[in-house]
Amino acid sequence: MKNTTVRISIEAQRLLREMAEQDKQPMQAIIEKALQAYRSKRFLEQVNDAYAAERAVPYGQPALADELASLDGTLADGLDPADSWTEESLAGSKGKKGHKK
């Protein structure tokens, strides 16, 4: 892996070193995790902003409602609706994919 140098403030370096010592990880690993977390945060903010913008446009409401309605029930796609898939039934299945309660 190639490396590069990035300038950061003395305070940021102090904080980075402190976190690396606490987590017993290299400073590079801390920076990489921080960047991944920041990217995920920005992505979710952009998704939330896009949904807010969609809701703000009156003609966008039916399209959003249709999209959300199409997702209803997708969690159980292909499963028998009569089956009960609770935590309790899964715990009692001893490695099986679940069972009827």
Long-range contacts (C-beta under 8 A, 24 or more apart in sequence): 3-28
